[in-house]
Amino acid sequence: MNRMVDVAGAVPELPNGANPIGFRTRARTGRARAALRVAAVAWLCAASLPAGAQPGGKYEEAPRLPGADLVPAALLTGPLHTVAEPVALDNFVGRFQIDSRYGQFHVLGATLFAVRVHELAAIKALGDVSESAAFQEALGRAVQAPVQLVGSAFTNPTGTVENIATGFGTVLGRVGRVATVGARAVGDAKSDMVSSTAPAPAQPAALAGEELPPAFTGDPFGFNKARREWAKELKIDPYTTNPVLRVRLDEVARATFAGNFAVNMTVGLVVAPLQYATTFDGVVRDSVWNTPVVDLIEQNERKLQAMGIAGRPVRDFFRNRWFTPSVQTALVQAMEQLPHVQGLETIIETATTLQGEARARSLVGAVRLLAGFHRKTALAKVRASGVVLIGTTHPGDLVVATDLDYVWWNEEAAQFAARADLKAKNRTLLLSGKASPRVEKELARAKWSLRAGLRGEAAK
């Protein structure tokens, strides 16, 4: 609704109840007329906002919520940790502070929070192992072993490389694969130098509080095999970005790789259940535990090619270290659950520049939400808008999927509800977490169907 205001003259008639400061509309004093004009302009500005920004043009403040409103209560306290309460929210995800025996962890998002809590038991288990006499002896042998670490690759001229039982062809193939990846990177860099278009960033910058993961692609030999065996024994991600766990995992892998320390020394140690660490399903976990990293990347590349996605975007995706081999595999595996859907390449294009592990995992969660919908109602196409996925069914209905913890009604939510590119007769929002009552009301007013609390569905 547009209303013209002559700021130098009369004030237009306001609708019933729209005289917010209580002046009589026929006041003729100079001060009263000026106040009326200010009130009218304020009301007109509010009327120009999206419908969801009403009433009074007010938004909800970013909440601080009890942890149990965001994650299962069982994750909030344990023998190894507590969680600071209440939990602040930022960009619709929780900022969790875990106070543990092994230090303080600041974690962004419920998904990564669950992973960190699960990893605490593995940190304890590895600490117990490292105190054993057998481990100390193996570590001493590892220091004396004829193994030289060059960059991120091991060279051992006399020892056993990773998959030697299957023949040298496979091992040499992995070495060749690493060399090929390096050559492609050099070629892409040269292409960027002469290209008239802006190149894709070589590596997205780290977010505050998140340490950029290391590169895991340069070891075709046995060190990563030992690392994966320990990870499988402890039921954790071998490519974890947990700064405490990663160091301990490296240490025991070194003792096993170069010091002949048996992985089964962990038998009998109790680790946390996987029931809440749901980012990776059984297929993904088996792949990252049992497949050398260079083979894993090659498998993911072949799967993307089968979807019609190849070339530079794929190479940039694999170079984005926020997508560790595990998160890469989870994303590709989730995309496979969207067969015959057009636009999957936009997901990879988004992933090439996405910053932060929490956002990377959020993208995986959104794909899984959309895949769950696709199993019941076929989608025709999909496009990525940041970590938000927008799907369209064959009849033209719109389905938006996003992996967020808690959505409250702020300016960003109001703009989303009014987005011109999200118009359709039927519109559905799939949300892994929760929404405030205000959001539910405003989305209903804007003719959105909201399905919230789907985090368990995204894990399937």
C-alpha positions as CSV (number, residue, x, y, z in Angstrom):
1,M,0.0,0.0,0.0
2,N,1.5,3.4,-1.1
3,R,0.4,6.6,0.5
4,M,1.7,10.1,-0.5
5,V,2.7,12.4,2.3
6,D,3.2,16.1,1.9
7,V,5.7,16.8,4.6
8,A,5.2,20.5,4.3
9,G,1.4,20.4,4.5
10,A,-1.5,18.1,5.6
11,V,-1.1,14.7,7.2
12,P,-3.1,12.0,5.4
13,E,-5.8,10.2,7.3
14,L,-4.5,7.2,9.2
15,P,-6.3,3.9,9.6
16,N,-8.0,3.0,12.8
17,G,-5.5,2.4,15.6
18,A,-2.6,3.8,13.5
19,N,-2.1,6.9,15.5
20,P,0.7,5.5,17.7
21,I,1.4,8.5,19.9
22,G,-2.2,9.4,20.7
23,F,-2.4,12.9,19.1
24,R,-5.8,14.1,17.9
25,T,-5.8,14.2,14.1
26,R,-7.4,17.7,14.1
27,A,-4.7,19.3,16.3
28,R,-3.6,22.6,14.8
29,T,-0.7,23.7,17.0
30,G,2.6,23.7,15.2
31,R,4.1,21.1,17.6
32,A,1.1,18.8,17.3
33,R,1.1,19.0,13.5
34,A,4.9,18.2,13.4
35,A,4.5,15.2,15.7
36,L,1.6,13.9,13.5
37,R,3.7,14.1,10.4
38,V,6.5,12.2,12.1
39,A,4.0,9.5,13.3
40,A,2.6,9.2,9.8
41,V,6.0,8.8,8.2
42,A,6.9,6.1,10.7
43,W,3.7,4.3,10.0
44,L,4.2,4.5,6.3
45,C,7.7,3.1,6.6
46,A,6.3,0.2,8.6
47,A,3.6,-0.4,6.0
48,S,6.3,-0.7,3.3
49,L,8.0,-3.6,5.1
50,P,7.2,-7.2,4.3
51,A,4.0,-8.4,6.0
52,G,6.0,-10.6,8.3
53,A,7.8,-7.5,9.8
54,Q,4.5,-6.4,11.4
55,P,3.1,-5.7,13.9
56,G,4.6,-2.4,14.8
57,G,7.7,-3.1,12.6
58,K,9.3,-5.1,15.4
59,Y,11.4,-8.2,15.1
60,E,12.3,-10.8,17.7
61,E,15.6,-10.4,19.5
62,A,18.2,-13.2,19.0
63,P,17.4,-15.6,21.8
64,R,19.5,-17.4,24.4
65,L,17.9,-20.8,24.9
66,P,18.3,-23.8,27.2
67,G,20.6,-26.3,25.5
68,A,17.8,-28.9,25.7
69,D,15.8,-26.8,23.3
70,L,18.5,-27.3,20.6
71,V,20.0,-30.8,21.2
72,P,19.1,-34.0,23.1
73,A,19.4,-33.4,26.8
74,A,21.7,-36.5,27.1
75,L,24.5,-34.5,25.3
76,L,24.5,-31.6,27.7
77,T,26.3,-33.3,30.6
78,G,28.5,-36.3,31.2
79,P,31.4,-37.7,33.1
80,L,33.8,-35.8,30.8
81,H,32.0,-32.5,30.2
82,T,29.3,-29.9,30.9
83,V,27.8,-27.3,28.6
84,A,27.5,-23.6,29.4
85,E,23.9,-22.5,29.7
86,P,22.0,-20.8,28.2
87,V,23.2,-21.2,24.6
88,A,23.4,-18.1,22.5
89,L,22.4,-18.2,18.8
90,D,24.1,-16.6,15.9
91,N,22.7,-16.8,12.3
92,F,20.1,-19.3,13.5
93,V,22.6,-21.8,14.9
94,G,23.7,-22.4,18.5
95,R,27.1,-21.3,19.8
96,F,27.9,-24.1,22.2
97,Q,30.7,-23.9,24.9
98,I,31.8,-27.4,26.0
99,D,33.8,-27.4,29.3
100,S,35.7,-30.7,29.4
101,R,38.6,-32.4,31.1
102,Y,40.6,-31.7,27.9
103,G,39.9,-28.0,27.6
104,Q,37.1,-25.7,26.4
105,F,35.6,-26.3,23.0
106,H,33.6,-23.5,21.2
107,V,31.4,-25.2,18.7
108,L,29.0,-23.7,16.1
109,G,25.9,-25.6,15.3
110,A,24.1,-28.6,16.9
111,T,25.4,-31.1,14.4
112,L,29.1,-30.4,15.0
113,F,28.3,-30.1,18.8
114,A,27.1,-33.7,18.8
115,V,30.3,-34.8,17.1
116,R,32.5,-33.0,19.6
117,V,30.7,-34.5,22.6
118,H,31.0,-38.0,21.0
119,E,34.8,-37.4,20.5
120,L,35.5,-36.8,24.2
121,A,35.4,-40.5,25.0
122,A,37.8,-41.2,22.2
123,I,40.2,-38.5,23.6
124,K,40.1,-40.2,27.0
125,A,40.6,-43.7,25.4
126,L,43.7,-42.5,23.5
127,G,45.0,-40.8,26.6
128,D,44.7,-44.1,28.5
129,V,46.4,-46.0,25.7
130,S,49.3,-43.5,25.5
131,E,50.1,-44.2,29.2
132,S,50.7,-47.9,28.6
133,A,54.2,-49.3,28.6
134,A,53.6,-51.0,25.2
135,F,52.7,-47.7,23.6
136,Q,55.7,-46.0,25.0
137,E,58.0,-48.7,23.6
138,A,56.3,-48.5,20.2
139,L,56.6,-44.8,20.2
140,G,60.3,-45.1,20.9
141,R,60.6,-47.5,17.9
142,A,58.7,-45.1,15.7
143,V,61.2,-42.3,16.5
144,Q,64.1,-44.6,15.4
145,A,62.3,-46.0,12.3
146,P,63.8,-45.2,8.9
147,V,60.7,-43.1,8.0
148,Q,61.1,-39.6,6.7
149,L,58.2,-37.2,6.7
150,V,58.4,-34.9,3.7
151,G,55.6,-32.4,3.6
152,S,52.5,-34.5,4.2
153,A,53.8,-37.7,2.6
154,F,55.8,-40.5,4.2
155,T,58.7,-42.2,2.4
156,N,59.7,-45.6,3.7
157,P,62.0,-47.4,1.3
158,T,62.1,-50.6,3.3
159,G,58.8,-50.8,5.1
160,T,55.4,-51.9,4.1
161,V,53.2,-49.5,2.2
162,E,49.5,-49.4,2.6
163,N,48.0,-52.0,0.3
164,I,51.0,-54.0,-0.8
165,A,49.1,-57.3,-0.5
166,T,47.1,-56.3,-3.5
167,G,50.2,-55.6,-5.6
168,F,52.3,-52.6,-6.5
169,G,50.0,-51.5,-9.2
170,T,47.4,-50.1,-6.8
171,V,50.0,-48.3,-4.7
172,L,51.7,-46.8,-7.6
173,G,48.4,-45.8,-8.9
174,R,47.8,-43.8,-5.8
175,V,51.1,-42.1,-6.1
176,G,50.2,-41.3,-9.6
177,R,46.9,-40.0,-8.5
178,V,48.5,-37.6,-6.0
179,A,50.9,-36.4,-8.8
180,T,47.9,-35.9,-11.1
181,V,46.1,-33.8,-8.6
182,G,49.1,-31.7,-8.0
183,A,49.6,-31.2,-11.8
184,R,45.9,-30.1,-12.2
185,A,46.3,-27.6,-9.4
186,V,49.3,-26.0,-11.1
187,G,47.4,-26.0,-14.4
188,D,44.4,-24.4,-12.9
189,A,46.6,-21.7,-11.2
190,K,48.2,-20.9,-14.6
191,S,44.7,-20.7,-16.1
192,D,43.6,-18.3,-13.5
193,M,46.6,-16.0,-14.1
194,V,45.6,-15.6,-17.8
195,S,41.9,-15.7,-17.4
196,S,39.8,-12.6,-17.8
197,T,37.4,-13.8,-15.2
198,A,38.0,-13.8,-11.5
199,P,39.4,-17.2,-10.4
200,A,37.7,-19.3,-7.7
201,P,39.5,-18.7,-4.4
202,A,42.2,-21.2,-3.8
203,Q,41.1,-21.7,-0.2
204,P,38.2,-20.0,1.7
205,A,39.3,-18.1,4.7
206,A,38.8,-19.4,8.2
207,L,35.9,-18.2,10.3
208,A,36.5,-16.9,13.7
209,G,36.9,-19.8,16.2
210,E,37.3,-22.4,13.5
211,E,40.8,-23.7,12.6
212,L,41.3,-24.6,8.9
213,P,41.6,-28.4,8.6
214,P,44.9,-29.9,7.3
215,A,45.2,-31.4,3.8
216,F,44.8,-35.2,3.9
217,T,45.4,-36.0,0.3
218,G,49.2,-36.3,0.2
219,D,49.8,-39.7,1.9
220,P,49.5,-42.7,-0.4
221,F,51.3,-45.0,2.1
222,G,50.6,-46.5,5.4
223,F,50.3,-43.7,7.9
224,N,46.7,-42.9,7.0
225,K,45.8,-46.6,7.1
226,A,46.9,-46.7,10.7
227,R,44.9,-43.6,11.4
228,R,41.8,-45.0,9.8
229,E,42.1,-48.3,11.8
230,W,42.3,-46.4,15.0
231,A,39.3,-44.2,14.0
232,K,37.3,-47.3,13.2
233,E,38.2,-48.9,16.5
234,L,37.1,-45.7,18.4
235,K,34.1,-45.1,16.0
236,I,35.3,-41.6,15.1
237,D,36.1,-39.6,12.0
238,P,39.7,-40.3,10.9
239,Y,39.8,-36.8,9.4
240,T,38.4,-35.0,12.5
241,T,39.2,-31.3,12.9
242,N,39.1,-31.6,16.7
243,P,42.4,-30.0,17.6
244,V,42.9,-32.2,20.7
245,L,41.8,-35.5,19.2
246,R,43.7,-35.0,16.0
247,V,47.0,-34.7,17.8
248,R,46.4,-37.9,19.8
249,L,45.2,-39.7,16.8
250,D,48.3,-38.8,14.9
251,E,50.4,-40.0,17.8
252,V,48.9,-43.4,18.0
253,A,48.9,-43.8,14.2
254,R,52.6,-43.0,14.2
255,A,53.2,-45.6,16.9
256,T,51.3,-48.2,14.9
257,F,52.7,-47.3,11.5
258,A,56.3,-47.1,12.4
259,G,56.4,-48.8,15.8
260,N,54.2,-51.8,15.2
261,F,51.8,-50.9,18.0
262,A,48.7,-53.0,17.7
263,V,45.4,-51.2,17.1
264,N,43.5,-53.8,19.1
265,M,45.1,-52.5,22.2
266,T,41.9,-50.5,22.5
267,V,39.7,-53.5,23.0
268,G,37.6,-53.1,26.1
269,L,37.7,-49.3,26.2
270,V,34.3,-47.7,26.3
271,V,33.5,-45.0,23.8
272,A,30.3,-42.9,23.4
273,P,27.4,-44.3,21.3
274,L,27.0,-43.0,17.7
275,Q,23.2,-42.4,18.1
276,Y,23.5,-38.6,18.3
277,A,26.6,-38.0,16.1
278,T,24.4,-38.4,13.0
279,T,26.3,-36.4,10.3
280,F,27.6,-39.5,8.6
281,D,25.5,-42.6,8.0
282,G,26.8,-46.2,7.9
283,V,27.7,-46.0,4.2
284,V,29.8,-42.9,4.7
285,R,31.5,-44.2,7.8
286,D,32.4,-47.5,6.2
287,S,33.9,-45.7,3.2
288,V,36.1,-43.3,5.2
289,W,37.2,-46.1,7.6
290,N,38.0,-48.7,4.9
291,T,39.2,-46.7,1.9
292,P,42.5,-44.8,1.4
293,V,41.9,-41.1,1.1
294,V,43.2,-40.8,-2.5
295,D,40.9,-43.7,-3.6
296,L,38.0,-42.1,-1.7
297,I,38.4,-38.8,-3.6
298,E,38.7,-40.7,-6.9
299,Q,35.4,-42.6,-6.1
300,N,33.7,-39.3,-5.2
301,E,34.9,-37.8,-8.5
302,R,33.5,-40.7,-10.5
303,K,30.2,-40.4,-8.8
304,L,30.0,-36.7,-9.5
305,Q,30.9,-37.4,-13.2
306,A,28.0,-39.8,-13.3
307,M,25.8,-36.9,-12.2
308,G,27.1,-34.8,-15.0
309,I,29.4,-32.7,-12.8
310,A,33.1,-32.5,-13.8
311,G,36.0,-30.2,-14.5
312,R,37.1,-27.2,-12.6
313,P,34.2,-26.9,-10.1
314,V,34.9,-30.5,-9.0
315,R,38.6,-29.8,-8.6
316,D,37.9,-26.7,-6.6
317,F,35.5,-28.6,-4.4
318,F,38.1,-31.1,-3.5
319,R,40.6,-28.3,-2.8
320,N,38.3,-26.7,-0.2
321,R,39.8,-28.0,3.0
322,W,36.7,-27.2,5.0
323,F,35.2,-30.2,3.2
324,T,37.4,-32.9,4.7
325,P,37.4,-36.3,2.9
326,S,34.6,-37.4,5.3
327,V,32.4,-34.4,4.6
328,Q,33.1,-34.6,0.9
329,T,32.0,-38.2,0.9
330,A,28.9,-37.3,2.9
331,L,27.9,-34.6,0.5
332,V,28.4,-36.7,-2.6
333,Q,26.6,-39.7,-1.1
334,A,23.6,-37.3,-0.2
335,M,23.5,-35.9,-3.7
336,E,23.3,-39.5,-5.0
337,Q,19.9,-39.7,-3.3
338,L,18.6,-37.1,-5.7
339,P,18.6,-39.1,-9.0
340,H,17.2,-37.5,-12.2
341,V,17.1,-34.0,-10.5
342,Q,18.6,-31.1,-12.5
343,G,20.8,-28.5,-11.1
344,L,22.9,-30.6,-8.8
345,E,26.0,-28.8,-10.1
346,T,24.9,-25.7,-8.1
347,I,25.5,-27.6,-4.9
348,I,29.1,-28.3,-5.8
349,E,29.6,-24.7,-7.1
350,T,28.4,-23.5,-3.7
351,A,30.6,-26.0,-1.8
352,T,33.8,-24.7,-3.6
353,T,33.6,-21.4,-1.7
354,L,31.8,-22.3,1.5
355,Q,33.7,-21.3,4.6
356,G,33.7,-23.2,7.9
357,E,33.1,-26.8,8.8
358,A,29.7,-26.0,10.5
359,R,28.5,-24.5,7.2
360,A,29.9,-27.5,5.2
361,R,28.0,-29.9,7.4
362,S,24.9,-27.7,7.2
363,L,25.0,-28.0,3.4
364,V,25.2,-31.8,3.8
365,G,22.2,-31.7,6.1
366,A,20.1,-29.6,3.7
367,V,20.8,-32.0,0.8
368,R,19.7,-34.9,3.0
369,L,16.5,-33.1,4.0
370,L,15.7,-32.5,0.3
371,A,16.6,-36.1,-0.5
372,G,14.1,-37.3,2.1
373,F,11.4,-35.2,0.5
374,H,12.4,-36.5,-3.0
375,R,11.9,-40.1,-1.9
376,K,8.1,-39.3,-1.4
377,T,7.5,-36.5,-3.9
378,A,9.8,-36.3,-7.0
379,L,11.7,-33.1,-7.5
380,A,12.5,-31.8,-11.0
381,K,15.3,-29.5,-10.2
382,V,17.3,-27.9,-7.4
383,R,19.5,-24.9,-6.9
384,A,21.7,-23.8,-4.0
385,S,21.5,-20.4,-2.4
386,G,24.3,-20.5,0.2
387,V,23.5,-23.4,2.6
388,V,19.8,-23.2,1.6
389,L,18.6,-25.5,-1.1
390,I,15.6,-24.7,-3.3
391,G,13.8,-27.6,-5.0
392,T,11.0,-27.5,-7.5
393,T,8.6,-30.4,-8.1
394,H,7.3,-31.3,-11.6
395,P,3.9,-29.5,-10.9
396,G,5.9,-26.4,-10.0
397,D,5.6,-26.5,-6.2
398,L,8.5,-25.1,-4.2
399,V,10.5,-26.9,-1.5
400,V,13.2,-25.1,0.5
401,A,15.5,-27.1,2.8
402,T,17.8,-25.7,5.4
403,D,19.8,-27.3,8.3
404,L,19.5,-24.6,11.1
405,D,19.1,-25.0,14.8
406,Y,16.5,-22.4,15.7
407,V,14.9,-19.7,13.5
408,W,13.4,-16.6,15.1
409,W,11.7,-13.7,13.3
410,N,14.3,-11.1,12.4
411,E,14.8,-9.0,9.3
412,E,16.5,-11.8,7.5
413,A,13.6,-14.2,8.1
414,A,11.1,-11.5,7.0
415,Q,13.1,-11.0,3.8
416,F,13.2,-14.7,3.1
417,A,9.4,-15.0,3.5
418,A,9.0,-12.2,0.9
419,R,11.6,-13.2,-1.6
420,A,10.5,-12.6,-5.1
421,D,12.3,-15.7,-6.5
422,L,10.4,-18.0,-4.1
423,K,6.9,-17.5,-5.4
424,A,4.7,-20.6,-6.1
425,K,1.2,-21.8,-5.4
426,N,2.5,-24.3,-2.8
427,R,5.6,-23.6,-0.8
428,T,7.2,-25.8,1.9
429,L,10.1,-25.1,4.2
430,L,12.0,-28.1,5.6
431,L,13.8,-27.1,8.7
432,S,16.1,-29.5,10.7
433,G,15.7,-27.6,13.9
434,K,13.0,-25.5,15.5
435,A,11.2,-22.2,14.7
436,S,9.7,-19.7,17.2
437,P,5.9,-19.4,17.4
438,R,6.3,-16.0,15.7
439,V,8.0,-17.6,12.7
440,E,5.3,-20.2,12.5
441,K,2.7,-17.5,12.5
442,E,4.4,-15.2,10.0
443,L,5.2,-18.1,7.6
444,A,1.6,-19.2,7.7
445,R,0.5,-15.7,6.9
446,A,2.8,-15.7,3.9
447,K,1.3,-19.0,2.7
448,W,4.4,-21.2,3.6
449,S,4.0,-24.7,4.9
450,L,6.6,-25.3,7.7
451,R,8.0,-28.7,8.6
452,A,10.3,-28.3,11.5
453,G,12.2,-30.6,13.8
454,L,13.6,-32.8,11.0
455,R,17.2,-33.3,12.1
456,G,16.6,-37.0,12.7
457,E,15.2,-37.3,9.1
458,A,18.2,-35.6,7.7
459,A,20.4,-38.3,9.2
460,K,18.7,-41.1,7.4
